[in-house]
């Protein structure tokens, strides 16, 4: 059912079925202000293995984007590292979204060898860097990863390569309904703009524009 829905939305899928564990599940709790908390159960995702990775999608000029869940969890970590290594060998760019501040520690940064872009939100950036201020956090993280983008919710987002900094305000949304998927939407907008040749500010604007669509929509998918 999940694959059919993805294919119906035009997403090419490469799925491996685990005969023992259930499909991963995430319970999302949304408050009256639209902010959400998540309770994830990885299910079969925690048994992602290197042999499950499709060779035909690791091609020069493409981009690999990973969730932090794949690097935090022991079951999928080796496969995630193999994907990063394979992508770098083929000249692909690689980005990681840390995924959940609750699962992170500064040791997570040791898992990012070969990653060119890190996309934490402000809370995740603070946990990883030890800096509460988002800009200082981004600059600290840029000493470990070449480029860092920190999302700031309604306040927008910022980008740095450790030397230059670009920051923009978020698009105003009068009555956000549900922030579920906003970070993923931002990453999608940012990365598509980046792969299309946009500069950092243009990428930030594209990400914020798509995130604003997400917070106006119940659930994680536009309808």
RAJOHU-V355224 format. One record per helix or strand of 3 or more residues. SS is the DSSP state (alpha for helix, beta for strand). FROM is the first residue (numbers start at 1). TO is the last residue. If there is no record, write none. Layout:
SS:FROM:TO ; SS:FROM:TO
This chain:
alpha:2:8 ; beta:25:30 ; beta:36:41 ; alpha:43:47 ; alpha:50:52 ; alpha:55:57 ; beta:63:67 ; alpha:68:72 ; alpha:74:89 ; beta:93:97 ; alpha:101:103 ; alpha:106:111 ; alpha:122:129 ; alpha:134:141 ; beta:147:151 ; alpha:153:155 ; beta:157:160 ; beta:165:168 ; alpha:182:195 ; alpha:200:215
